[in-house]
């Protein structure tokens, strides 16, 4: 049996699991949507994105 994890914030099923930063006061896993939302809330102005092209 596979245990399905639920997002701590939206309670949605987690497809890609993200762990909250200790400073976020969120105890539990997050889905990608809430994770990016939290990133934006806590680090406004910083663009967190995966970009392999560093030109
Ligand atoms: Zn979520």
mmCIF file of the protein (N, C-alpha, C, O) and its ligand, coordinates in Angstrom:
data_MODEL
# 
_entry.id   MODEL 
# 
loop_
_entity.id 
_entity.type 
_entity.pdbx_number_of_molecules 
1 polymer     1 
2 non-polymer 1 
# 
_entity_poly.entity_id                      1 
_entity_poly.type                           'polypeptide(L)' 
_entity_poly.nstd_linkage                   no 
_entity_poly.nstd_monomer                   no 
_entity_poly.pdbx_seq_one_letter_code       
;(UNK)(UNK)(UNK)(UNK)(UNK)(UNK)(UNK)(UNK)(UNK)(UNK)(UNK)(UNK)(UNK)(UNK)(UNK)(UNK)
(UNK)(UNK)(UNK)(UNK)(UNK)(UNK)(UNK)(UNK)(UNK)(UNK)(UNK)(UNK)(UNK)(UNK)(UNK)(UNK)
(UNK)(UNK)(UNK)(UNK)(UNK)(UNK)(UNK)(UNK)(UNK)(UNK)(UNK)(UNK)(UNK)(UNK)(UNK)(UNK)
(UNK)(UNK)(UNK)(UNK)(UNK)(UNK)(UNK)
;
_entity_poly.pdbx_seq_one_letter_code_can   XXXXXXXXXXXXXXXXXXXXXXXXXXXXXXXXXXXXXXXXXXXXXXXXXXXXXXX 
_entity_poly.pdbx_strand_id                 A 
# 
loop_
_entity_poly_seq.entity_id 
_entity_poly_seq.num 
_entity_poly_seq.mon_id 
_entity_poly_seq.hetero 
1 1  UNK n 
1 2  UNK n 
1 3  UNK n 
1 4  UNK n 
1 5  UNK n 
1 6  UNK n 
1 7  UNK n 
1 8  UNK n 
1 9  UNK n 
1 10 UNK n 
1 11 UNK n 
1 12 UNK n 
1 13 UNK n 
1 14 UNK n 
1 15 UNK n 
1 16 UNK n 
1 17 UNK n 
1 18 UNK n 
1 19 UNK n 
1 20 UNK n 
1 21 UNK n 
1 22 UNK n 
1 23 UNK n 
1 24 UNK n 
1 25 UNK n 
1 26 UNK n 
1 27 UNK n 
1 28 UNK n 
1 29 UNK n 
1 30 UNK n 
1 31 UNK n 
1 32 UNK n 
1 33 UNK n 
1 34 UNK n 
1 35 UNK n 
1 36 UNK n 
1 37 UNK n 
1 38 UNK n 
1 39 UNK n 
1 40 UNK n 
1 41 UNK n 
1 42 UNK n 
1 43 UNK n 
1 44 UNK n 
1 45 UNK n 
1 46 UNK n 
1 47 UNK n 
1 48 UNK n 
1 49 UNK n 
1 50 UNK n 
1 51 UNK n 
1 52 UNK n 
1 53 UNK n 
1 54 UNK n 
1 55 UNK n 
# 
loop_
_struct_asym.id 
_struct_asym.entity_id 
A 1 
B 2 
# 
loop_
_chem_comp.id 
_chem_comp.type 
_chem_comp.mon_nstd_flag 
UNK 'L-peptide linking' . 
ZN  non-polymer         . 
# 
_pdbx_entity_nonpoly.entity_id   2 
_pdbx_entity_nonpoly.name        ? 
_pdbx_entity_nonpoly.comp_id     ZN 
# 
_pdbx_nonpoly_scheme.asym_id         B 
_pdbx_nonpoly_scheme.entity_id       2 
_pdbx_nonpoly_scheme.mon_id          ZN 
_pdbx_nonpoly_scheme.ndb_seq_num     1 
_pdbx_nonpoly_scheme.pdb_seq_num     101 
_pdbx_nonpoly_scheme.auth_seq_num    101 
_pdbx_nonpoly_scheme.pdb_mon_id      ZN 
_pdbx_nonpoly_scheme.auth_mon_id     ZN 
_pdbx_nonpoly_scheme.pdb_strand_id   A 
_pdbx_nonpoly_scheme.pdb_ins_code    . 
# 
loop_
_atom_site.group_PDB 
_atom_site.id 
_atom_site.type_symbol 
_atom_site.label_atom_id 
_atom_site.label_alt_id 
_atom_site.label_comp_id 
_atom_site.label_asym_id 
_atom_site.label_entity_id 
_atom_site.label_seq_id 
_atom_site.pdbx_PDB_ins_code 
_atom_site.Cartn_x 
_atom_site.Cartn_y 
_atom_site.Cartn_z 
_atom_site.occupancy 
_atom_site.B_iso_or_equiv 
_atom_site.pdbx_formal_charge 
_atom_site.auth_seq_id 
_atom_site.auth_comp_id 
_atom_site.auth_asym_id 
_atom_site.auth_atom_id 
_atom_site.pdbx_PDB_model_num 
ATOM   1   N  N  . UNK A 1 1  ? 0.843  -1.204 0.000   1.00 0.00 ? 1   UNK A N  1 
ATOM   2   C  CA . UNK A 1 1  ? 0.000  0.000  0.000   1.00 0.00 ? 1   UNK A CA 1 
ATOM   3   C  C  . UNK A 1 1  ? 0.877  1.253  0.000   1.00 0.00 ? 1   UNK A C  1 
ATOM   4   O  O  . UNK A 1 1  ? 1.825  1.365  0.777   1.00 0.00 ? 1   UNK A O  1 
ATOM   5   N  N  . UNK A 1 2  ? 0.550  2.164  -0.863  1.00 0.00 ? 2   UNK A N  1 
ATOM   6   C  CA . UNK A 1 2  ? 1.323  3.396  -0.931  1.00 0.00 ? 2   UNK A CA 1 
ATOM   7   C  C  . UNK A 1 2  ? 0.604  4.497  -0.148  1.00 0.00 ? 2   UNK A C  1 
ATOM   8   O  O  . UNK A 1 2  ? -0.579 4.769  -0.355  1.00 0.00 ? 2   UNK A O  1 
ATOM   9   N  N  . UNK A 1 3  ? 1.344  5.102  0.735   1.00 0.00 ? 3   UNK A N  1 
ATOM   10  C  CA . UNK A 1 3  ? 0.756  6.182  1.521   1.00 0.00 ? 3   UNK A CA 1 
ATOM   11  C  C  . UNK A 1 3  ? 0.832  7.489  0.732   1.00 0.00 ? 3   UNK A C  1 
ATOM   12  O  O  . UNK A 1 3  ? 1.911  7.930  0.335   1.00 0.00 ? 3   UNK A O  1 
ATOM   13  N  N  . UNK A 1 4  ? -0.313 8.086  0.518   1.00 0.00 ? 4   UNK A N  1 
ATOM   14  C  CA . UNK A 1 4  ? -0.352 9.339  -0.236  1.00 0.00 ? 4   UNK A CA 1 
ATOM   15  C  C  . UNK A 1 4  ? -0.212 10.505 0.732   1.00 0.00 ? 4   UNK A C  1 
ATOM   16  O  O  . UNK A 1 4  ? -0.974 10.624 1.692   1.00 0.00 ? 4   UNK A O  1 
ATOM   17  N  N  . UNK A 1 5  ? 0.751  11.349 0.475   1.00 0.00 ? 5   UNK A N  1 
ATOM   18  C  CA . UNK A 1 5  ? 0.959  12.498 1.349   1.00 0.00 ? 5   UNK A CA 1 
ATOM   19  C  C  . UNK A 1 5  ? 0.123  13.675 0.882   1.00 0.00 ? 5   UNK A C  1 
ATOM   20  O  O  . UNK A 1 5  ? -0.091 13.886 -0.311  1.00 0.00 ? 5   UNK A O  1 
ATOM   21  N  N  . UNK A 1 6  ? -0.342 14.432 1.864   1.00 0.00 ? 6   UNK A N  1 
ATOM   22  C  CA . UNK A 1 6  ? -1.158 15.600 1.547   1.00 0.00 ? 6   UNK A CA 1 
ATOM   23  C  C  . UNK A 1 6  ? -0.370 16.858 1.879   1.00 0.00 ? 6   UNK A C  1 
ATOM   24  O  O  . UNK A 1 6  ? 0.391  16.901 2.846   1.00 0.00 ? 6   UNK A O  1 
ATOM   25  N  N  . UNK A 1 7  ? -0.566 17.861 1.069   1.00 0.00 ? 7   UNK A N  1 
ATOM   26  C  CA . UNK A 1 7  ? 0.100  19.132 1.289   1.00 0.00 ? 7   UNK A CA 1 
ATOM   27  C  C  . UNK A 1 7  ? -0.403 19.765 2.586   1.00 0.00 ? 7   UNK A C  1 
ATOM   28  O  O  . UNK A 1 7  ? -1.600 19.748 2.872   1.00 0.00 ? 7   UNK A O  1 
ATOM   29  N  N  . UNK A 1 8  ? 0.507  20.314 3.352   1.00 0.00 ? 8   UNK A N  1 
ATOM   30  C  CA . UNK A 1 8  ? 0.163  20.896 4.648   1.00 0.00 ? 8   UNK A CA 1 
ATOM   31  C  C  . UNK A 1 8  ? -0.716 22.128 4.492   1.00 0.00 ? 8   UNK A C  1 
ATOM   32  O  O  . UNK A 1 8  ? -1.533 22.418 5.366   1.00 0.00 ? 8   UNK A O  1 
ATOM   33  N  N  . UNK A 1 9  ? -0.562 22.843 3.411   1.00 0.00 ? 9   UNK A N  1 
ATOM   34  C  CA . UNK A 1 9  ? -1.304 24.095 3.237   1.00 0.00 ? 9   UNK A CA 1 
ATOM   35  C  C  . UNK A 1 9  ? -2.619 23.894 2.493   1.00 0.00 ? 9   UNK A C  1 
ATOM   36  O  O  . UNK A 1 9  ? -3.676 24.270 3.001   1.00 0.00 ? 9   UNK A O  1 
ATOM   37  N  N  . UNK A 1 10 ? -2.572 23.312 1.311   1.00 0.00 ? 10  UNK A N  1 
ATOM   38  C  CA . UNK A 1 10 ? -3.804 23.218 0.514   1.00 0.00 ? 10  UNK A CA 1 
ATOM   39  C  C  . UNK A 1 10 ? -4.483 21.856 0.658   1.00 0.00 ? 10  UNK A C  1 
ATOM   40  O  O  . UNK A 1 10 ? -5.574 21.644 0.128   1.00 0.00 ? 10  UNK A O  1 
ATOM   41  N  N  . UNK A 1 11 ? -3.847 20.947 1.365   1.00 0.00 ? 11  UNK A N  1 
ATOM   42  C  CA . UNK A 1 11 ? -4.386 19.606 1.609   1.00 0.00 ? 11  UNK A CA 1 
ATOM   43  C  C  . UNK A 1 11 ? -4.539 18.789 0.325   1.00 0.00 ? 11  UNK A C  1 
ATOM   44  O  O  . UNK A 1 11 ? -5.209 17.756 0.300   1.00 0.00 ? 11  UNK A O  1 
ATOM   45  N  N  . UNK A 1 12 ? -3.914 19.271 -0.717  1.00 0.00 ? 12  UNK A N  1 
ATOM   46  C  CA . UNK A 1 12 ? -3.978 18.543 -1.974  1.00 0.00 ? 12  UNK A CA 1 
ATOM   47  C  C  . UNK A 1 12 ? -2.984 17.389 -1.999  1.00 0.00 ? 12  UNK A C  1 
ATOM   48  O  O  . UNK A 1 12 ? -2.029 17.360 -1.223  1.00 0.00 ? 12  UNK A O  1 
ATOM   49  N  N  . UNK A 1 13 ? -3.210 16.477 -2.865  1.00 0.00 ? 13  UNK A N  1 
ATOM   50  C  CA . UNK A 1 13 ? -2.293 15.358 -3.019  1.00 0.00 ? 13  UNK A CA 1 
ATOM   51  C  C  . UNK A 1 13 ? -0.966 15.848 -3.589  1.00 0.00 ? 13  UNK A C  1 
ATOM   52  O  O  . UNK A 1 13 ? -0.924 16.616 -4.549  1.00 0.00 ? 13  UNK A O  1 
ATOM   53  N  N  . UNK A 1 14 ? 0.099  15.389 -2.979  1.00 0.00 ? 14  UNK A N  1 
ATOM   54  C  CA . UNK A 1 14 ? 1.411  15.835 -3.402  1.00 0.00 ? 14  UNK A CA 1 
ATOM   55  C  C  . UNK A 1 14 ? 1.939  14.955 -4.525  1.00 0.00 ? 14  UNK A C  1 
ATOM   56  O  O  . UNK A 1 14 ? 2.069  13.739 -4.384  1.00 0.00 ? 14  UNK A O  1 
ATOM   57  N  N  . UNK A 1 15 ? 2.234  15.600 -5.630  1.00 0.00 ? 15  UNK A N  1 
ATOM   58  C  CA . UNK A 1 15 ? 2.842  14.889 -6.749  1.00 0.00 ? 15  UNK A CA 1 
ATOM   59  C  C  . UNK A 1 15 ? 4.353  14.953 -6.601  1.00 0.00 ? 15  UNK A C  1 
ATOM   60  O  O  . UNK A 1 15 ? 5.053  13.940 -6.633  1.00 0.00 ? 15  UNK A O  1 
ATOM   61  N  N  . UNK A 1 16 ? 4.831  16.190 -6.436  1.00 0.00 ? 16  UNK A N  1 
ATOM   62  C  CA . UNK A 1 16 ? 6.264  16.420 -6.199  1.00 0.00 ? 16  UNK A CA 1 
ATOM   63  C  C  . UNK A 1 16 ? 6.395  17.009 -4.812  1.00 0.00 ? 16  UNK A C  1 
ATOM   64  O  O  . UNK A 1 16 ? 5.918  18.114 -4.553  1.00 0.00 ? 16  UNK A O  1 
ATOM   65  N  N  . UNK A 1 17 ? 7.037  16.281 -3.923  1.00 0.00 ? 17  UNK A N  1 
ATOM   66  C  CA . UNK A 1 17 ? 7.098  16.707 -2.534  1.00 0.00 ? 17  UNK A CA 1 
ATOM   67  C  C  . UNK A 1 17 ? 8.207  17.709 -2.290  1.00 0.00 ? 17  UNK A C  1 
ATOM   68  O  O  . UNK A 1 17 ? 9.335  17.552 -2.756  1.00 0.00 ? 17  UNK A O  1 
ATOM   69  N  N  . UNK A 1 18 ? 7.852  18.745 -1.546  1.00 0.00 ? 18  UNK A N  1 
ATOM   70  C  CA . UNK A 1 18 ? 8.851  19.738 -1.146  1.00 0.00 ? 18  UNK A CA 1 
ATOM   71  C  C  . UNK A 1 18 ? 8.828  19.880 0.364   1.00 0.00 ? 18  UNK A C  1 
ATOM   72  O  O  . UNK A 1 18 ? 7.763  19.840 0.979   1.00 0.00 ? 18  UNK A O  1 
ATOM   73  N  N  . UNK A 1 19 ? 9.989  20.044 0.957   1.00 0.00 ? 19  UNK A N  1 
ATOM   74  C  CA . UNK A 1 19 ? 10.064 20.252 2.395   1.00 0.00 ? 19  UNK A CA 1 
ATOM   75  C  C  . UNK A 1 19 ? 10.159 21.740 2.695   1.00 0.00 ? 19  UNK A C  1 
ATOM   76  O  O  . UNK A 1 19 ? 10.922 22.475 2.069   1.00 0.00 ? 19  UNK A O  1 
ATOM   77  N  N  . UNK A 1 20 ? 9.361  22.162 3.673   1.00 0.00 ? 20  UNK A N  1 
ATOM   78  C  CA . UNK A 1 20 ? 9.354  23.564 4.039   1.00 0.00 ? 20  UNK A CA 1 
ATOM   79  C  C  . UNK A 1 20 ? 10.640 23.930 4.768   1.00 0.00 ? 20  UNK A C  1 
ATOM   80  O  O  . UNK A 1 20 ? 11.232 23.100 5.459   1.00 0.00 ? 20  UNK A O  1 
ATOM   81  N  N  . UNK A 1 21 ? 11.059 25.160 4.611   1.00 0.00 ? 21  UNK A N  1 
ATOM   82  C  CA . UNK A 1 21 ? 12.215 25.655 5.348   1.00 0.00 ? 21  UNK A CA 1 
ATOM   83  C  C  . UNK A 1 21 ? 11.843 25.754 6.820   1.00 0.00 ? 21  UNK A C  1 
ATOM   84  O  O  . UNK A 1 21 ? 10.694 26.050 7.149   1.00 0.00 ? 21  UNK A O  1 
ATOM   85  N  N  . UNK A 1 22 ? 12.806 25.508 7.715   1.00 0.00 ? 22  UNK A N  1 
ATOM   86  C  CA . UNK A 1 22 ? 12.536 25.574 9.159   1.00 0.00 ? 22  UNK A CA 1 
ATOM   87  C  C  . UNK A 1 22 ? 12.000 26.923 9.589   1.00 0.00 ? 22  UNK A C  1 
ATOM   88  O  O  . UNK A 1 22 ? 11.251 27.008 10.562  1.00 0.00 ? 22  UNK A O  1 
ATOM   89  N  N  . UNK A 1 23 ? 12.364 27.964 8.894   1.00 0.00 ? 23  UNK A N  1 
ATOM   90  C  CA . UNK A 1 23 ? 11.961 29.316 9.278   1.00 0.00 ? 23  UNK A CA 1 
ATOM   91  C  C  . UNK A 1 23 ? 10.525 29.634 8.862   1.00 0.00 ? 23  UNK A C  1 
ATOM   92  O  O  . UNK A 1 23 ? 9.986  30.669 9.254   1.00 0.00 ? 23  UNK A O  1 
ATOM   93  N  N  . UNK A 1 24 ? 9.901  28.758 8.074   1.00 0.00 ? 24  UNK A N  1 
ATOM   94  C  CA . UNK A 1 24 ? 8.571  29.052 7.558   1.00 0.00 ? 24  UNK A CA 1 
ATOM   95  C  C  . UNK A 1 24 ? 7.457  28.727 8.541   1.00 0.00 ? 24  UNK A C  1 
ATOM   96  O  O  . UNK A 1 24 ? 6.307  29.120 8.343   1.00 0.00 ? 24  UNK A O  1 
ATOM   97  N  N  . UNK A 1 25 ? 7.810  27.997 9.618   1.00 0.00 ? 25  UNK A N  1 
ATOM   98  C  CA . UNK A 1 25 ? 6.801  27.590 10.588  1.00 0.00 ? 25  UNK A CA 1 
ATOM   99  C  C  . UNK A 1 25 ? 5.731  26.707 9.938   1.00 0.00 ? 25  UNK A C  1 
ATOM   100 O  O  . UNK A 1 25 ? 4.553  26.785 10.289  1.00 0.00 ? 25  UNK A O  1 
ATOM   101 N  N  . UNK A 1 26 ? 6.141  25.896 9.020   1.00 0.00 ? 26  UNK A N  1 
ATOM   102 C  CA . UNK A 1 26 ? 5.234  24.946 8.390   1.00 0.00 ? 26  UNK A CA 1 
ATOM   103 C  C  . UNK A 1 26 ? 5.743  23.545 8.705   1.00 0.00 ? 26  UNK A C  1 
ATOM   104 O  O  . UNK A 1 26 ? 6.852  23.164 8.330   1.00 0.00 ? 26  UNK A O  1 
ATOM   105 N  N  . UNK A 1 27 ? 4.902  22.791 9.402   1.00 0.00 ? 27  UNK A N  1 
ATOM   106 C  CA . UNK A 1 27 ? 5.358  21.462 9.800   1.00 0.00 ? 27  UNK A CA 1 
ATOM   107 C  C  . UNK A 1 27 ? 4.720  20.400 8.916   1.00 0.00 ? 27  UNK A C  1 
ATOM   108 O  O  . UNK A 1 27 ? 3.636  19.895 9.205   1.00 0.00 ? 27  UNK A O  1 
ATOM   109 N  N  . UNK A 1 28 ? 5.400  20.080 7.859   1.00 0.00 ? 28  UNK A N  1 
ATOM   110 C  CA . UNK A 1 28 ? 4.887  19.062 6.964   1.00 0.00 ? 28  UNK A CA 1 
ATOM   111 C  C  . UNK A 1 28 ? 5.326  19.325 5.541   1.00 0.00 ? 28  UNK A C  1 
ATOM   112 O  O  . UNK A 1 28 ? 5.880  20.380 5.231   1.00 0.00 ? 28  UNK A O  1 
ATOM   113 N  N  . UNK A 1 29 ? 5.078  18.379 4.698   1.00 0.00 ? 29  UNK A N  1 
ATOM   114 C  CA . UNK A 1 29 ? 5.479  18.515 3.295   1.00 0.00 ? 29  UNK A CA 1 
ATOM   115 C  C  . UNK A 1 29 ? 4.570  19.466 2.531   1.00 0.00 ? 29  UNK A C  1 
ATOM   116 O  O  . UNK A 1 29 ? 3.423  19.692 2.916   1.00 0.00 ? 29  UNK A O  1 
ATOM   117 N  N  . UNK A 1 30 ? 5.086  20.009 1.465   1.00 0.00 ? 30  UNK A N  1 
ATOM   118 C  CA . UNK A 1 30 ? 4.328  20.940 0.637   1.00 0.00 ? 30  UNK A CA 1 
ATOM   119 C  C  . UNK A 1 30 ? 4.306  20.453 -0.808  1.00 0.00 ? 30  UNK A C  1 
ATOM   120 O  O  . UNK A 1 30 ? 5.215  19.765 -1.273  1.00 0.00 ? 30  UNK A O  1 
ATOM   121 N  N  . UNK A 1 31 ? 3.235  20.835 -1.499  1.00 0.00 ? 31  UNK A N  1 
ATOM   122 C  CA . UNK A 1 31 ? 3.210  20.575 -2.932  1.00 0.00 ? 31  UNK A CA 1 
ATOM   123 C  C  . UNK A 1 31 ? 4.005  21.680 -3.624  1.00 0.00 ? 31  UNK A C  1 
ATOM   124 O  O  . UNK A 1 31 ? 4.354  22.683 -3.002  1.00 0.00 ? 31  UNK A O  1 
ATOM   125 N  N  . UNK A 1 32 ? 4.285  21.493 -4.898  1.00 0.00 ? 32  UNK A N  1 
ATOM   126 C  CA . UNK A 1 32 ? 5.128  22.451 -5.605  1.00 0.00 ? 32  UNK A CA 1 
ATOM   127 C  C  . UNK A 1 32 ? 4.494  23.830 -5.659  1.00 0.00 ? 32  UNK A C  1 
ATOM   128 O  O  . UNK A 1 32 ? 5.194  24.842 -5.613  1.00 0.00 ? 32  UNK A O  1 
ATOM   129 N  N  . UNK A 1 33 ? 3.161  23.872 -5.756  1.00 0.00 ? 33  UNK A N  1 
ATOM   130 C  CA . UNK A 1 33 ? 2.446  25.143 -5.869  1.00 0.00 ? 33  UNK A CA 1 
ATOM   131 C  C  . UNK A 1 33 ? 2.604  25.968 -4.600  1.00 0.00 ? 33  UNK A C  1 
ATOM   132 O  O  . UNK A 1 33 ? 2.941  27.151 -4.657  1.00 0.00 ? 33  UNK A O  1 
ATOM   133 N  N  . UNK A 1 34 ? 2.356  25.335 -3.446  1.00 0.00 ? 34  UNK A N  1 
ATOM   134 C  CA . UNK A 1 34 ? 2.453  26.047 -2.176  1.00 0.00 ? 34  UNK A CA 1 
ATOM   135 C  C  . UNK A 1 34 ? 3.906  26.367 -1.843  1.00 0.00 ? 34  UNK A C  1 
ATOM   136 O  O  . UNK A 1 34 ? 4.198  27.369 -1.190  1.00 0.00 ? 34  UNK A O  1 
ATOM   137 N  N  . UNK A 1 35 ? 4.798  25.519 -2.291  1.00 0.00 ? 35  UNK A N  1 
ATOM   138 C  CA . UNK A 1 35 ? 6.212  25.761 -2.044  1.00 0.00 ? 35  UNK A CA 1 
ATOM   139 C  C  . UNK A 1 35 ? 6.656  27.040 -2.750  1.00 0.00 ? 35  UNK A C  1 
ATOM   140 O  O  . UNK A 1 35 ? 7.322  27.885 -2.151  1.00 0.00 ? 35  UNK A O  1 
ATOM   141 N  N  . UNK A 1 36 ? 6.292  27.178 -4.001  1.00 0.00 ? 36  UNK A N  1 
ATOM   142 C  CA . UNK A 1 36 ? 6.686  28.389 -4.722  1.00 0.00 ? 36  UNK A CA 1 
ATOM   143 C  C  . UNK A 1 36 ? 6.001  29.606 -4.142  1.00 0.00 ? 36  UNK A C  1 
ATOM   144 O  O  . UNK A 1 36 ? 6.566  30.699 -4.132  1.00 0.00 ? 36  UNK A O  1 
ATOM   145 N  N  . UNK A 1 37 ? 4.777  29.417 -3.657  1.00 0.00 ? 37  UNK A N  1 
ATOM   146 C  CA . UNK A 1 37 ? 4.060  30.524 -3.053  1.00 0.00 ? 37  UNK A CA 1 
ATOM   147 C  C  . UNK A 1 37 ? 4.775  30.985 -1.789  1.00 0.00 ? 37  UNK A C  1 
ATOM   148 O  O  . UNK A 1 37 ? 4.926  32.182 -1.548  1.00 0.00 ? 37  UNK A O  1 
ATOM   149 N  N  . UNK A 1 38 ? 5.210  30.023 -0.992  1.00 0.00 ? 38  UNK A N  1 
ATOM   150 C  CA . UNK A 1 38 ? 5.941  30.326 0.243   1.00 0.00 ? 38  UNK A CA 1 
ATOM   151 C  C  . UNK A 1 38 ? 7.274  30.989 -0.065  1.00 0.00 ? 38  UNK A C  1 
ATOM   152 O  O  . UNK A 1 38 ? 7.665  31.954 0.591   1.00 0.00 ? 38  UNK A O  1 
ATOM   153 N  N  . UNK A 1 39 ? 7.956  30.473 -1.052  1.00 0.00 ? 39  UNK A N  1 
ATOM   154 C  CA . UNK A 1 39 ? 9.231  31.072 -1.465  1.00 0.00 ? 39  UNK A CA 1 
ATOM   155 C  C  . UNK A 1 39 ? 9.017  32.542 -1.782  1.00 0.00 ? 39  UNK A C  1 
ATOM   156 O  O  . UNK A 1 39 ? 9.790  33.404 -1.365  1.00 0.00 ? 39  UNK A O  1 
ATOM   157 N  N  . UNK A 1 40 ? 7.960  32.807 -2.522  1.00 0.00 ? 40  UNK A N  1 
ATOM   158 C  CA . UNK A 1 40 ? 7.671  34.171 -2.932  1.00 0.00 ? 40  UNK A CA 1 
ATOM   159 C  C  . UNK A 1 40 ? 7.316  35.044 -1.735  1.00 0.00 ? 40  UNK A C  1 
ATOM   160 O  O  . UNK A 1 40 ? 7.707  36.210 -1.669  1.00 0.00 ? 40  UNK A O  1 
ATOM   161 N  N  . UNK A 1 41 ? 6.566  34.468 -0.778  1.00 0.00 ? 41  UNK A N  1 
ATOM   162 C  CA . UNK A 1 41 ? 6.167  35.211 0.426   1.00 0.00 ? 41  UNK A CA 1 
ATOM   163 C  C  . UNK A 1 41 ? 7.373  35.581 1.269   1.00 0.00 ? 41  UNK A C  1 
ATOM   164 O  O  . UNK A 1 41 ? 7.483  36.700 1.771   1.00 0.00 ? 41  UNK A O  1 
ATOM   165 N  N  . UNK A 1 42 ? 8.270  34.626 1.414   1.00 0.00 ? 42  UNK A N  1 
ATOM   166 C  CA . UNK A 1 42 ? 9.394  34.816 2.329   1.00 0.00 ? 42  UNK A CA 1 
ATOM   167 C  C  . UNK A 1 42 ? 10.595 35.477 1.671   1.00 0.00 ? 42  UNK A C  1 
ATOM   168 O  O  . UNK A 1 42 ? 11.408 36.118 2.338   1.00 0.00 ? 42  UNK A O  1 
ATOM   169 N  N  . UNK A 1 43 ? 10.697 35.319 0.391   1.00 0.00 ? 43  UNK A N  1 
ATOM   170 C  CA . UNK A 1 43 ? 11.830 35.928 -0.290  1.00 0.00 ? 43  UNK A CA 1 
ATOM   171 C  C  . UNK A 1 43 ? 11.346 36.763 -1.464  1.00 0.00 ? 43  UNK A C  1 
ATOM   172 O  O  . UNK A 1 43 ? 11.651 36.450 -2.615  1.00 0.00 ? 43  UNK A O  1 
ATOM   173 N  N  . UNK A 1 44 ? 10.594 37.820 -1.184  1.00 0.00 ? 44  UNK A N  1 
ATOM   174 C  CA . UNK A 1 44 ? 10.073 38.645 -2.269  1.00 0.00 ? 44  UNK A CA 1 
ATOM   175 C  C  . UNK A 1 44 ? 11.204 39.325 -3.027  1.00 0.00 ? 44  UNK A C  1 
ATOM   176 O  O  . UNK A 1 44 ? 12.186 39.778 -2.438  1.00 0.00 ? 44  UNK A O  1 
ATOM   177 N  N  . UNK A 1 45 ? 11.051 39.385 -4.300  1.00 0.00 ? 45  UNK A N  1 
ATOM   178 C  CA . UNK A 1 45 ? 12.070 40.031 -5.107  1.00 0.00 ? 45  UNK A CA 1 
ATOM   179 C  C  . UNK A 1 45 ? 13.140 39.081 -5.581  1.00 0.00 ? 45  UNK A C  1 
ATOM   180 O  O  . UNK A 1 45 ? 13.872 39.371 -6.527  1.00 0.00 ? 45  UNK A O  1 
ATOM   181 N  N  . UNK A 1 46 ? 13.227 37.941 -4.917  1.00 0.00 ? 46  UNK A N  1 
ATOM   182 C  CA . UNK A 1 46 ? 14.221 36.971 -5.349  1.00 0.00 ? 46  UNK A CA 1 
ATOM   183 C  C  . UNK A 1 46 ? 13.575 35.974 -6.292  1.00 0.00 ? 46  UNK A C  1 
ATOM   184 O  O  . UNK A 1 46 ? 12.553 35.367 -5.974  1.00 0.00 ? 46  UNK A O  1 
ATOM   185 N  N  . UNK A 1 47 ? 14.163 35.821 -7.409  1.00 0.00 ? 47  UNK A N  1 
ATOM   186 C  CA . UNK A 1 47 ? 13.606 34.889 -8.384  1.00 0.00 ? 47  UNK A CA 1 
ATOM   187 C  C  . UNK A 1 47 ? 14.265 33.526 -8.222  1.00 0.00 ? 47  UNK A C  1 
ATOM   188 O  O  . UNK A 1 47 ? 15.429 33.316 -8.565  1.00 0.00 ? 47  UNK A O  1 
ATOM   189 N  N  . UNK A 1 48 ? 13.481 32.630 -7.695  1.00 0.00 ? 48  UNK A N  1 
ATOM   190 C  CA . UNK A 1 48 ? 13.990 31.274 -7.521  1.00 0.00 ? 48  UNK A CA 1 
ATOM   191 C  C  . UNK A 1 48 ? 13.548 30.448 -8.712  1.00 0.00 ? 48  UNK A C  1 
ATOM   192 O  O  . UNK A 1 48 ? 12.379 30.085 -8.845  1.00 0.00 ? 48  UNK A O  1 
ATOM   193 N  N  . UNK A 1 49 ? 14.467 30.174 -9.535  1.00 0.00 ? 49  UNK A N  1 
ATOM   194 C  CA . UNK A 1 49 ? 14.111 29.375 -10.695 1.00 0.00 ? 49  UNK A CA 1 
ATOM   195 C  C  . UNK A 1 49 ? 15.289 28.510 -11.114 1.00 0.00 ? 49  UNK A C  1 
ATOM   196 O  O  . UNK A 1 49 ? 16.455 28.840 -10.897 1.00 0.00 ? 49  UNK A O  1 
ATOM   197 N  N  . UNK A 1 50 ? 14.944 27.433 -11.702 1.00 0.00 ? 50  UNK A N  1 
ATOM   198 C  CA . UNK A 1 50 ? 15.990 26.537 -12.175 1.00 0.00 ? 50  UNK A CA 1 
ATOM   199 C  C  . UNK A 1 50 ? 16.354 26.939 -13.588 1.00 0.00 ? 50  UNK A C  1 
ATOM   200 O  O  . UNK A 1 50 ? 15.558 26.836 -14.521 1.00 0.00 ? 50  UNK A O  1 
ATOM   201 N  N  . UNK A 1 51 ? 17.569 27.394 -13.709 1.00 0.00 ? 51  UNK A N  1 
ATOM   202 C  CA . UNK A 1 51 ? 18.017 27.829 -15.009 1.00 0.00 ? 51  UNK A CA 1 
ATOM   203 C  C  . UNK A 1 51 ? 19.423 27.298 -15.255 1.00 0.00 ? 51  UNK A C  1 
ATOM   204 O  O  . UNK A 1 51 ? 20.392 27.741 -14.638 1.00 0.00 ? 51  UNK A O  1 
ATOM   205 N  N  . UNK A 1 52 ? 19.508 26.363 -16.149 1.00 0.00 ? 52  UNK A N  1 
ATOM   206 C  CA . UNK A 1 52 ? 20.795 25.734 -16.377 1.00 0.00 ? 52  UNK A CA 1 
ATOM   207 C  C  . UNK A 1 52 ? 21.674 26.578 -17.287 1.00 0.00 ? 52  UNK A C  1 
ATOM   208 O  O  . UNK A 1 52 ? 22.891 26.403 -17.331 1.00 0.00 ? 52  UNK A O  1 
ATOM   209 N  N  . UNK A 1 53 ? 21.051 27.483 -18.004 1.00 0.00 ? 53  UNK A N  1 
ATOM   210 C  CA . UNK A 1 53 ? 21.806 28.358 -18.889 1.00 0.00 ? 53  UNK A CA 1 
ATOM   211 C  C  . UNK A 1 53 ? 22.214 29.611 -18.128 1.00 0.00 ? 53  UNK A C  1 
ATOM   212 O  O  . UNK A 1 53 ? 21.372 30.463 -17.845 1.00 0.00 ? 53  UNK A O  1 
ATOM   213 N  N  . UNK A 1 54 ? 23.487 29.733 -17.795 1.00 0.00 ? 54  UNK A N  1 
ATOM   214 C  CA . UNK A 1 54 ? 23.926 30.831 -16.939 1.00 0.00 ? 54  UNK A CA 1 
ATOM   215 C  C  . UNK A 1 54 ? 24.471 32.012 -17.716 1.00 0.00 ? 54  UNK A C  1 
ATOM   216 O  O  . UNK A 1 54 ? 25.208 32.822 -17.154 1.00 0.00 ? 54  UNK A O  1 
ATOM   217 N  N  . UNK A 1 55 ? 24.141 32.133 -18.961 1.00 0.00 ? 55  UNK A N  1 
ATOM   218 C  CA . UNK A 1 55 ? 24.631 33.247 -19.759 1.00 0.00 ? 55  UNK A CA 1 
ATOM   219 C  C  . UNK A 1 55 ? 24.005 34.568 -19.329 1.00 0.00 ? 55  UNK A C  1 
ATOM   220 O  O  . UNK A 1 55 ? 24.312 35.613 -19.903 1.00 0.00 ? 55  UNK A O  1 
HETATM 221 ZN ZN . ZN  B 2 .  ? -0.280 22.713 -1.566  1.00 0.00 ? 101 ZN  A ZN 1 
# 
